[in-house]
Amino acid sequence: MWVLRISVFCSIGLIGGLVPGFSQEGEIPSETSPAETPSVPAVVNLTMAETLRRVESENLNVLLSREFVQQAIEAANRERSGLLPKVDIDVSQTRRKLLLSQVGVGVTGSTTINNFSAKLVGNFKIIDPTARAIYAAAKSGITISEYEYELALQEVLNAAARSYYTHMRNRGRMLLVESNIERALVLLDLARTKVEAGVATQIDLTRAKAQLGTEKQDKLQQETVVVESGLLLKQILNIDARTEIDLLSFRLGETESSIPVAGSVEDAYETRVEFQQAAEQLEQNKLERRASRWQRFPTVNIFGDYGYGSFDAFDLEGEDSWLVGIALNIPIFDGLQIESNKRLADSRIRAQEYVIKELENQIQSELEFAVQDARSRLAQIAVAEENKNLADEELHLAMIRFEQGVADNREVIDAQNAVAGQNDNLVQAIYLYNLARLELARVRGEVRMILSER
């Protein structure tokens, strides 16, 4: 039942790039000498697995998202620094002119005083609930950034897989167009022979020529479509635009039992990155509310320094100096800032809960529809194959009638157009089925699941 489809798509992987022919008539020759022509990278053979692997290592949007994760990690490290001791070395040399009347010695005039100081200064917040809550929220931000990276990765993986299937379909259509041209040439030769034999009219020959011209025009248009889809795939994978790409056939399983049921929606919640990200964002908002409450708590800070002081540096006449202390800060009135922060955090929590509820409804609906769509697309392949077989039979009968002189070639041309349409319809049905399975994998939370669905 699947022989024609398999032969079409296996051959797609063997024909290499179908970029418009460089040897076509009327092409303007290049004025660049061979020595000046830049080297073009070799042909890149792509399987679906290689395409998805390249996304992680080559796609610029994915690499950019990975940098955002690193930035979130360093932001958390910056907040953690507020929980650690601060130690500095403070060295200063000053020279000051002092009025003697200011020091109460009973004389007038002035004097100059030098002062040198070298100290090791330390400071440590032993109790600061707000700083600890802020650090906890920053660590949650790392997890959120990791989810954002995974979400961006899944989106690009989905786009790459769709582009892969689209380019494969377009190249499959190119094969169909070439087959249409071959059938048109057969009809033209037959019409010419029958006209020369006097058993057909000139209009039969004209119709055959017109049919061939139409098919050639379709090929020119399809060449542009193939180039466009190929460039899009290269852009996603960060491949040089001049490089030819050769896609190896990848089709999903084509049996009713191979399509999974919708499954537990709870399992989908656990695998869908955006749902996990929203849940983590809710936890971060709760940490922010906790931090707003902790702003009412006192903070305790210990500080001190130890060093050397004299009139001039290295004069060996100085003495050791030190300082140690503890400070307690109790918030009394902050202009109602704490209450405002608390209400803001409560609002963010409620908003995030709405987002999570909306995601639950969305995921459940997407899962049910994706399974139904995949099953429907699979059934449509069988219908498209049946229609294609009927069109082939119709063309066969029309050719017999024309060869026997029972009818002119209008029936043959109509039958050829029907075969071309049904072949294209079969290719499109397989393409839409593959996209449906791809969408099912995305809805279930992992695009790379399609690699195991053979």
TORSENU-440989 format. One line per 3 residues: number of its first residue (from 1); for each residue x, y, z of C-alpha. Coordinates in steps of 0.2 Angstrom, whole numbers, plus 5000, padded with zeros to 4 digits. Example, Ala and Ser with C-alpha at 12.3 -4.5 7.8 and 13.67 -1.06 7.14 Angstrom:
# TORSENU-440989
1	5062,4978,5039; 5068,4995,5036
# end
This chain:
# TORSENU-440989
1	5000,5000,5000; 5015,5012,5004; 5026,5007,4989
4	5024,5023,4979; 5026,5034,4994; 5042,5025,5000
7	5050,5026,4983; 5047,5045,4981; 5054,5050,4998
10	5069,5038,4998; 5074,5045,4981; 5073,5063,4988
13	5087,5059,5000; 5098,5053,4985; 5096,5067,4972
16	5105,5080,4982; 5101,5099,4980; 5089,5103,4967
19	5095,5121,4965; 5090,5128,4948; 5102,5120,4935
22	5118,5129,4931; 5118,5122,4913; 5101,5128,4908
25	5100,5137,4891; 5100,5156,4892; 5110,5157,4909
28	5122,5172,4909; 5140,5165,4911; 5149,5171,4926
31	5162,5184,4923; 5173,5179,4938; 5188,5169,4934
34	5190,5152,4942; 5205,5159,4952; 5193,5172,4959
37	5178,5161,4963; 5177,5159,4982; 5177,5141,4988
40	5160,5134,4992; 5159,5122,5007; 5156,5103,5003
43	5138,5096,5003; 5131,5093,5020; 5121,5077,5022
46	5107,5080,5035; 5096,5067,5044; 5083,5073,5055
49	5094,5068,5070; 5108,5078,5063; 5097,5093,5060
52	5090,5093,5078; 5108,5091,5085; 5114,5106,5075
55	5101,5117,5082; 5108,5115,5100; 5126,5119,5094
58	5124,5130,5079; 5108,5140,5080; 5111,5158,5085
61	5095,5161,5095; 5098,5145,5105; 5116,5151,5109
64	5109,5168,5114; 5097,5160,5126; 5111,5150,5134
67	5120,5166,5138; 5105,5172,5147; 5106,5157,5158
70	5124,5162,5162; 5119,5180,5166; 5106,5173,5178
73	5119,5163,5187; 5131,5178,5189; 5116,5189,5195
76	5113,5176,5208; 5131,5176,5213; 5130,5195,5214
79	5116,5194,5226; 5125,5181,5236; 5139,5193,5239
82	5128,5202,5251; 5128,5187,5263; 5147,5186,5264
85	5159,5196,5274; 5167,5211,5266; 5186,5213,5269
88	5196,5228,5262; 5213,5236,5264; 5212,5255,5267
91	5228,5264,5266; 5228,5283,5266; 5241,5297,5269
94	5234,5315,5273; 5241,5332,5276; 5231,5345,5285
97	5233,5363,5290; 5225,5366,5307; 5221,5383,5316
100	5228,5382,5334; 5214,5392,5340; 5202,5378,5335
103	5211,5366,5347; 5210,5377,5362; 5228,5379,5366
106	5226,5398,5369; 5238,5403,5355; 5235,5409,5338
109	5243,5403,5322; 5242,5387,5313; 5251,5371,5311
112	5252,5357,5298; 5248,5339,5303; 5253,5323,5293
115	5243,5307,5296; 5246,5290,5289; 5234,5275,5291
118	5234,5257,5285; 5220,5246,5290; 5212,5230,5287
121	5193,5234,5287; 5179,5220,5289; 5160,5220,5289
124	5148,5206,5290; 5129,5206,5291; 5125,5191,5303
127	5107,5194,5302; 5098,5201,5287; 5082,5191,5282
130	5079,5202,5267; 5096,5199,5259; 5093,5181,5261
133	5076,5181,5253; 5083,5191,5238; 5097,5178,5236
136	5084,5164,5236; 5074,5173,5223; 5089,5176,5212
139	5093,5157,5213; 5075,5154,5208; 5079,5166,5193
142	5092,5154,5187; 5079,5140,5186; 5068,5151,5177
145	5081,5156,5164; 5085,5137,5162; 5067,5135,5158
148	5067,5149,5146; 5082,5142,5137; 5074,5125,5135
151	5058,5134,5129; 5068,5143,5116; 5077,5127,5111
154	5060,5118,5109; 5054,5132,5098; 5069,5132,5087
157	5069,5112,5086; 5051,5113,5080; 5055,5126,5067
160	5070,5116,5061; 5060,5100,5060; 5046,5109,5051
163	5058,5117,5039; 5066,5100,5036; 5049,5092,5031
166	5045,5107,5021; 5061,5106,5011; 5059,5088,5008
169	5041,5090,5002; 5046,5104,4990; 5060,5092,4983
172	5047,5078,4982; 5036,5090,4972; 5051,5094,4960
175	5052,5075,4956; 5033,5075,4953; 5035,5090,4941
178	5049,5081,4932; 5038,5066,4930; 5024,5077,4923
181	5036,5083,4910; 5041,5065,4905; 5022,5061,4903
184	5020,5077,4893; 5034,5072,4881; 5027,5055,4879
187	5011,5063,4874; 5019,5075,4862; 5029,5061,4853
190	5013,5051,4852; 5003,5066,4845; 5017,5070,4832
193	5017,5052,4826; 4998,5051,4824; 4998,5068,4815
196	5011,5062,4803; 5001,5046,4801; 4986,5056,4797
199	4975,5049,4811; 4976,5065,4822; 4973,5083,4819
202	4985,5098,4821; 4976,5104,4837; 4981,5087,4846
205	4999,5092,4843; 4996,5110,4848; 4987,5104,4864
208	5002,5092,4868; 5014,5106,4866; 5004,5118,4877
211	5004,5104,4890; 5023,5102,4890; 5025,5121,4891
214	5014,5122,4906; 5024,5108,4915; 5040,5117,4911
217	5034,5133,4919; 5029,5123,4934; 5046,5117,4936
220	5054,5134,4935; 5042,5140,4949; 5046,5124,4959
223	5064,5127,4958; 5062,5144,4966; 5052,5136,4980
226	5065,5123,4983; 5079,5136,4984; 5068,5146,4997
229	5065,5132,5008; 5083,5126,5008; 5089,5144,5012
232	5077,5144,5027; 5084,5128,5034; 5102,5133,5031
235	5098,5149,5041; 5090,5140,5056; 5106,5128,5056
238	5118,5142,5053; 5125,5134,5037; 5133,5144,5023
241	5120,5149,5011; 5131,5143,4996; 5132,5125,5004
244	5121,5112,4996; 5111,5101,5008; 5106,5084,5005
247	5091,5078,5015; 5090,5059,5020; 5072,5053,5020
250	5064,5053,5038; 5046,5047,5039; 5036,5043,5055
253	5027,5027,5058; 5012,5025,5048; 5001,5013,5058
256	4986,5018,5068; 4993,5009,5083; 5009,5020,5082
259	4999,5036,5086; 4999,5038,5105; 4983,5042,5114
262	4982,5059,5123; 4988,5051,5139; 4988,5059,5156
265	4987,5078,5156; 4997,5078,5172; 5012,5070,5162
268	5011,5084,5150; 5012,5097,5164; 5028,5089,5170
271	5036,5089,5152; 5029,5106,5145; 5043,5118,5148
274	5032,5134,5149; 5021,5126,5162; 5036,5122,5173
277	5043,5139,5170; 5026,5147,5176; 5026,5136,5191
280	5044,5141,5196; 5039,5160,5193; 5025,5158,5205
283	5037,5151,5218; 5049,5166,5215; 5034,5178,5217
286	5031,5170,5234; 5049,5172,5239; 5047,5191,5235
289	5032,5192,5246; 5041,5184,5260; 5056,5196,5257
292	5043,5210,5258; 5038,5204,5275; 5055,5201,5281
295	5059,5220,5278; 5051,5223,5295; 5064,5212,5304
298	5080,5220,5312; 5097,5218,5305; 5113,5215,5314
301	5130,5219,5307; 5147,5217,5315; 5162,5227,5309
304	5179,5231,5313; 5197,5236,5307; 5215,5233,5312
307	5230,5243,5306; 5244,5254,5308; 5244,5273,5311
310	5258,5287,5311; 5262,5304,5305; 5271,5298,5289
313	5271,5282,5280; 5285,5270,5285; 5292,5282,5298
316	5292,5268,5311; 5285,5279,5324; 5267,5274,5323
319	5256,5262,5333; 5244,5248,5330; 5226,5254,5330
322	5210,5244,5330; 5191,5245,5330; 5177,5232,5333
325	5158,5235,5334; 5141,5228,5332; 5126,5238,5325
328	5108,5234,5326; 5095,5242,5314; 5076,5241,5318
331	5064,5248,5305; 5052,5260,5313; 5044,5269,5298
334	5049,5268,5280; 5035,5278,5272; 5024,5263,5269
337	5036,5255,5257; 5035,5238,5265; 5016,5238,5264
340	5017,5243,5246; 5030,5230,5242; 5018,5217,5250
343	5003,5222,5240; 5014,5222,5224; 5020,5204,5228
346	5002,5198,5231; 4996,5205,5215; 5010,5196,5205
349	5006,5180,5214; 4987,5181,5209; 4992,5186,5191
352	5004,5171,5190; 4991,5159,5196; 4979,5165,5182
355	4993,5161,5169; 4996,5144,5176; 4977,5140,5175
358	4976,5147,5157; 4991,5135,5153; 4982,5120,5160
361	4967,5123,5149; 4978,5127,5134; 4989,5111,5136
364	4974,5100,5139; 4966,5107,5123; 4982,5106,5112
367	4985,5088,5118; 4967,5082,5113; 4968,5091,5096
370	4985,5085,5092; 4981,5067,5094; 4965,5069,5084
373	4974,5078,5070; 4987,5065,5069; 4974,5051,5067
376	4965,5061,5054; 4981,5065,5044; 4985,5046,5044
379	4968,5042,5037; 4969,5055,5024; 4985,5047,5017
382	4975,5031,5013; 4962,5041,5004; 4975,5051,4994
385	4983,5034,4989; 4967,5027,4983; 4963,5043,4973
388	4980,5043,4965; 4978,5025,4960; 4961,5029,4952
391	4969,5044,4943; 4983,5032,4936; 4970,5020,4930
394	4960,5035,4921; 4976,5040,4912; 4980,5022,4906
397	4962,5021,4899; 4963,5038,4891; 4980,5034,4883
400	4972,5018,4876; 4957,5027,4868; 4969,5040,4860
403	4981,5027,4853; 4966,5018,4846; 4959,5034,4838
406	4943,5033,4848; 4945,5050,4856; 4957,5065,4854
409	4970,5069,4867; 4960,5081,4877; 4955,5066,4888
412	4973,5061,4890; 4978,5079,4895; 4964,5080,4908
415	4970,5063,4915; 4988,5069,4916; 4982,5084,4925
418	4972,5073,4937; 4987,5062,4940; 4998,5077,4943
421	4986,5084,4956; 4983,5067,4965; 5002,5064,4966
424	5004,5081,4973; 4990,5078,4985; 4998,5062,4991
427	5014,5071,4994; 5005,5085,5004; 4995,5072,5014
430	5011,5064,5020; 5019,5081,5023; 5004,5086,5034
433	5004,5069,5043; 5023,5072,5047; 5019,5089,5054
436	5004,5083,5064; 5016,5070,5072; 5029,5084,5075
439	5015,5095,5083; 5010,5080,5094; 5028,5079,5100
442	5029,5097,5104; 5013,5097,5113; 5019,5083,5124
445	5034,5093,5128; 5049,5086,5118; 5051,5089,5100
448	5065,5076,5099; 5052,5062,5103; 5050,5061,5084
451	5067,5053,5083; 5060,5037,5092; 5043,5037,5082
454	5048,5026,5068
# end
